[in-house]
Amino acid sequence: MRKLPGTLITSATWLIALLFFFPVAWMVFTSFKSESAASAIPPSFVTELTFDRYVEVFDRGIGSYLLNSLMASAGSTLLVLLLAIPAAYALSVRPIKRVQDVLFFFISTRFLPAAASIIPVFFILKALGALDNINAMLLLYAAMNLPIAVWMMRSFFNEVPLEIIEAAQIDGANLRTELVRVVLPILLPGVAAVALICFIFAWNEYFLATLLTTFNARTVPPFLASFVDGRGQFLAVLSAASTLAVLPVVVAGWLAQKQLVRGLAMGAVK
């Protein structure tokens, strides 16, 4: 009887996890169906499975869209880390006056909806000849994720004992050595967490990618929307494209899961 509450909680947790996972599993299952079986009502659980939908997705050129998403997401994540790490270090380990005002300025840049800034951004990129340019999307994604990265990295830097930094300074370490060889190795889980979150945000971004790109720099999210048109919703091929779209993020999260959990716990409020 004493174990009954724990058993009930465990069973309820598994049930909730399965409910959250079921739509993803159904999407993957639907991607192997024919269009008629995918749109059947009631839904069919026993049907012939095929890879034809994946062949159709690759025939529509999903490879170039995946490559664009990878370049924009990975490149913007790397740029964000290069800028956010020294900025967060200056705001935590080497704080400046009125640091809270600086932090508020960073996060206030996220208050403005993207729709409110799209017109000036469009005209600026048009004047620079940077519309439908993957490098322009990389910079926009970096600017979008930089405030969040600075806030997260600062919370991680606050967890580093000052005694370690002071010991490095006594041993003659300069600022670069202090940051790169002393502090960052301690915070690698936090860096991994920030990198993965910024990568996911950039990978899933839809609004800017739809309005500022046409073909050369178009990413996966707008490509997925192209499967819904006036003729109807093509559920099977859309499920196949969606499965391929989420696969890189799932793989990245699975590879970095240990570092991600440790990194998110590192900056937690105790």
Secondary structure in CASP SS format (residue, H / E / C, confidence):
PFRMAT SS
TARGET T0000
AUTHOR 0000-0000-0000
METHOD secondary structure of the structure
MODEL  1
M C 1.00
R C 1.00
K C 1.00
L H 1.00
P H 1.00
G H 1.00
T H 1.00
L H 1.00
I H 1.00
T H 1.00
S H 1.00
A H 1.00
T H 1.00
W H 1.00
L H 1.00
I H 1.00
A H 1.00
L H 1.00
L H 1.00
F H 1.00
F H 1.00
F H 1.00
P H 1.00
V H 1.00
A H 1.00
W H 1.00
M H 1.00
V H 1.00
F H 1.00
T H 1.00
S C 1.00
F C 1.00
K C 1.00
S C 1.00
E H 1.00
S H 1.00
A H 1.00
A H 1.00
S C 1.00
A C 1.00
I C 1.00
P C 1.00
P C 1.00
S C 1.00
F C 1.00
V C 1.00
T C 1.00
E C 1.00
L C 1.00
T C 1.00
F C 1.00
D H 1.00
R H 1.00
Y H 1.00
V H 1.00
E H 1.00
V H 1.00
F H 1.00
D H 1.00
R C 1.00
G C 1.00
I H 1.00
G H 1.00
S H 1.00
Y H 1.00
L H 1.00
L H 1.00
N H 1.00
S H 1.00
L H 1.00
M H 1.00
A H 1.00
S H 1.00
A H 1.00
G H 1.00
S H 1.00
T H 1.00
L H 1.00
L H 1.00
V H 1.00
L H 1.00
L H 1.00
L H 1.00
A H 1.00
I H 1.00
P H 1.00
A H 1.00
A H 1.00
Y H 1.00
A H 1.00
L H 1.00
S H 1.00
V C 1.00
R C 1.00
P C 1.00
I C 1.00
K C 1.00
R C 1.00
V H 1.00
Q H 1.00
D H 1.00
V H 1.00
L H 1.00
F H 1.00
F H 1.00
F H 1.00
I H 1.00
S H 1.00
T C 1.00
R C 1.00
F C 1.00
L C 1.00
P C 1.00
A H 1.00
A H 1.00
A H 1.00
S H 1.00
I H 1.00
I H 1.00
P H 1.00
V H 1.00
F H 1.00
F H 1.00
I H 1.00
L H 1.00
K H 1.00
A H 1.00
L H 1.00
G C 1.00
A C 1.00
L C 1.00
D C 1.00
N C 1.00
I H 1.00
N H 1.00
A H 1.00
M H 1.00
L H 1.00
L H 1.00
L H 1.00
Y H 1.00
A H 1.00
A H 1.00
M H 1.00
N H 1.00
L H 1.00
P H 1.00
I H 1.00
A H 1.00
V H 1.00
W H 1.00
M H 1.00
M H 1.00
R H 1.00
S H 1.00
F H 1.00
F H 1.00
N C 1.00
E C 1.00
V C 1.00
P C 1.00
L H 1.00
E H 1.00
I H 1.00
I H 1.00
E H 1.00
A H 1.00
A H 1.00
Q H 1.00
I H 1.00
D C 1.00
G C 1.00
A C 1.00
N C 1.00
L H 1.00
R H 1.00
T H 1.00
E H 1.00
L H 1.00
V H 1.00
R H 1.00
V H 1.00
V H 1.00
L H 1.00
P H 1.00
I H 1.00
L H 1.00
L H 1.00
P H 1.00
G H 1.00
V H 1.00
A H 1.00
A H 1.00
V H 1.00
A H 1.00
L H 1.00
I H 1.00
C H 1.00
F H 1.00
I H 1.00
F H 1.00
A H 1.00
W H 1.00
N H 1.00
E C 1.00
Y C 1.00
F H 1.00
L H 1.00
A H 1.00
T H 1.00
L H 1.00
L H 1.00
T C 1.00
T C 1.00
F C 1.00
N C 1.00
A C 1.00
R C 1.00
T C 1.00
V H 1.00
P H 1.00
P H 1.00
F H 1.00
L H 1.00
A H 1.00
S C 1.00
F C 1.00
V E 1.00
D E 1.00
G C 1.00
R C 1.00
G E 1.00
Q E 1.00
F C 1.00
L H 1.00
A H 1.00
V H 1.00
L H 1.00
S H 1.00
A H 1.00
A H 1.00
S H 1.00
T H 1.00
L H 1.00
A H 1.00
V H 1.00
L H 1.00
P H 1.00
V H 1.00
V H 1.00
V H 1.00
A H 1.00
G H 1.00
W H 1.00
L H 1.00
A C 1.00
Q H 1.00
K H 1.00
Q H 1.00
L H 1.00
V H 1.00
R H 1.00
G H 1.00
L H 1.00
A H 1.00
M H 1.00
G C 1.00
A C 1.00
V C 1.00
K C 1.00
END
